[in-house]
Amino acid sequence: MYDIVIIGAGPAGATLARLLDKKYKILLVEKRILEGDFIKRSKCCGGLLAPDAQKMLAKLGLGIPQNVLTGPQMFSVKTIDFDNRIERFYQRHYINVDREKLDKWLISLIPDHVESIFDCIYTSHEHNEDSILIHLTQNGIKFSVKTKMLVGADGAISKVRKQEFKGDKAPDTYVSIQKWYKTEGEMPFYTSIFDKEVTDFYSWIIQKNQYLLIGTAIPINEDANKKYDLLINKLVNHGYKIGDYYKKTGTLIMRTRKSSQISTAKDNVVLIGEAAGFISPSSAEGISYALLSGSLLAKAINKEYTSFQNAYVKSIKSIKTNIFIKNIKIPCMYNAFIRKLIMKSKLLSLDIDEA
Ligand SMILES: Cc1cc2nc3c(=O)[nH]c(=O)nc-3n(C[C@H](O)[C@H](O)[C@H](O)COP(=O)(O)OP(=O)(O)OC[C@H]3O[C@@H](n4cnc5c(N)ncnc54)[C@H](O)[C@@H]3O)c2cc1C
């Protein structure tokens, strides 16, 4: 029997697995293949490490290896407000990474005492008297493992959350579409686009070497493909030249608007990262919360296995407060009238000489 089974080897699960004490018998289950060069089921993500994620990496004593970086590195965000027809630049330092390589690097730091199984899907679990039985599938073969504790680090579409916390209110759900287009140009800034005809959230453009990623997040009850096409039309009319289409990725993305949409721990089943609802409702930045919640759970378990649940729930209060503050800031970004006043005032904006 395992002490801890972790579902998902994204930044949250990999951080937890890396930091847990070696006295525990641990199994890490991941549906992607994240070993070697082969990539199956690539992650839909912008791959920008915002200042909060940079701070978390610093706190964890980590620096990013060169092969995880991609180009260009960006020091500003260009904000295009189609609702008010205004554009501004703001200083912001992101680290531009290859998301797949970031995940692989975090996994490479996991010590040998953690058993890992890739290309393996968690399907469900059931509680027994003194254990939890986890049902897994690999290459069509079904099998089960027993554990004392189950951790759901399985991201936005968390099956662990869906099963164990089904009575809880889920975060607002958006469908994210991100398409890759070839480019020969240089776009040395991150672009965020506000347009209420497209979405009440936002859209973005990020360069990754010879590709431009154009993405958006659409409320789940709307036609995401239609809205994506509308975004592209608007960009073309605005003067953007869209290069040859390369590939499309898509997934769900959570927007946690209330503390009640966060689920954390119950009956030895615990959630970390986006599975718990830890994601910025203003920018959709989630990597910092994944790293932080993974490390907080490791601390709680390493300190006292039997009472980890209370310690973890207490420690994530800071994350809840942080998400609450981000929600308070939302009208400044998403109310078209307030945004217009702020952008018109040129407060904190940069004058940039665009070539
Ligand atoms: C389009 C888009 C762009 C984004 N851009 C950024 C950005 O630029 N910067 C940023 O900070 N955040 C960004 N985010 C958010 C960020 O990607 C997530 O918040 C972050 O990855 C959460 O980390 P996690 O470890 O909790 O979950 P994930 O990174 O989602 O990892 C979950 C893992 O669980 C695995 N898994 C899921 N289900 C199962 C199962 N049933 N069985 C086995 N394994 C399973 C998955 O394969 C995955 O590896 C973006 C999100 C989206 C959708």
The ligand as an ORCA input file, in Angstrom:
! r2SCAN-3c Opt
* xyz 0 1
  C      -4.320     28.487    -22.660
  C      -3.699     28.615    -21.311
  C      -2.618     29.468    -21.155
  C      -2.014     29.574    -19.885
  N      -0.922     30.377    -19.781
  C      -0.289     30.468    -18.593
  C       0.912     31.215    -18.483
  O       1.419     31.757    -19.459
  N       1.492     31.314    -17.258
  C       0.957     30.710    -16.152
  O       1.500     30.843    -15.044
  N      -0.167     29.958    -16.246
  C      -0.788     29.817    -17.439
  N      -1.904     29.031    -17.546
  C      -2.373     28.299    -16.352
  C      -1.439     27.130    -16.088
  O      -1.238     26.372    -17.261
  C      -2.007     26.201    -15.008
  O      -2.646     26.937    -14.008
  C      -0.903     25.360    -14.393
  O      -0.339     24.526    -15.373
  C      -1.475     24.538    -13.259
  O      -0.521     23.591    -12.850
  P      -1.028     22.217    -12.229
  O       0.188     21.435    -11.922
  O      -2.012     22.502    -11.161
  O      -1.861     21.535    -13.396
  P      -1.389     21.100    -14.862
  O      -0.182     21.834    -15.289
  O      -2.598     21.171    -15.708
  O      -0.951     19.588    -14.651
  C      -1.916     18.594    -14.439
  C      -1.312     17.294    -14.890
  O      -2.208     16.238    -14.608
  C      -2.255     15.350    -15.693
  N      -3.555     14.691    -15.647
  C      -4.781     15.272    -15.774
  N      -5.753     14.366    -15.648
  C      -5.143     13.179    -15.430
  C      -5.621     11.841    -15.239
  N      -6.938     11.572    -15.227
  N      -4.714     10.859    -15.063
  C      -3.379     11.119    -15.074
  N      -2.877     12.354    -15.262
  C      -3.747     13.373    -15.425
  C      -2.075     16.253    -16.908
  O      -1.581     15.541    -18.034
  C      -1.073     17.278    -16.394
  O       0.270     16.934    -16.654
  C      -2.527     28.870    -18.774
  C      -3.616     28.008    -18.940
  C      -4.185     27.873    -20.198
  C      -5.333     26.935    -20.376
*
